[in-house]
């Protein structure tokens, strides 16, 4: 009998990547849902759907990710990023399904000088990070068997930083990009492979899940342009000069410590993953 896997937020970057990774497995039936099919913020709807489907696992790729907007739209961000995972956790426990939840580097304050492990204390600064941390806490509270994957600087099939830079390069000779924020650009396809590598095991818990290596936004952009053979010049500016509405972590490097210690899965280096994505 095939295992049913519910993918929420199926039209997002990670949702699409999960579909590609799971597509070639003959014993898997993917049940894709997005807002029209399943409102994760409504507990009764979630319980009804999950009891009906009886999935092997739920992969929650749904999130409110508009970081700046979240500052003024707290209720909606909280409903999607915290109440949603809570509802999915309650339903997963009800039918004895596994829950896979995706979180973010924004749960940290970004003041570290060494890569964050899973044991470092979260201290989110903005609404987005705070609501995502609440989501993690609800998963730990209500899900019996769960995997939480914290990722960062995600790009894939959809609206993302890489595509924005390439679009800007079409009609700009030079663009200003922040240099004083560092992290690990991570392709959605690499994250989907990591989720797939753990989902069918009992290796439950919290994992950091980013591509290996690190860079700043300005150097990331230079690498995008180098691979894509664009001549647009990158002018490094400070985050203060850029002036975003919500605080961003200056230091976002996550150490995939738990994956390294408890599994054989290794992420690709961010340069290699980017090259594959742009090919």
Buried (B, 14 or more C-beta within 10 A) or exposed (E): EEBBBBBBBBBBBBBBBBBBBBEEBEEBBBBBBBEEEBBBBBBEBBBEBBEEBEBBBBBBBBBBBBBBBBBEEEEBBBBBBBBBBBBBBBBBBBBEBBBBBBBBBBBBBBEBEEBBEBEBEBBBBBBBBBBBBBBBBBBBEBBEBBBBBBBBBBBBBBEBBBBBBBEBBEEEEEBBBBBBBBBBBBBBBBBBBBBBBBBBEEBBEBBBBBBBBBBBBBBBBBBBBEBBEBEBEBEBBEBEEBEEEBBBBBBBBBBBBBBBEBBEBEBBBBBBBBBEBBE
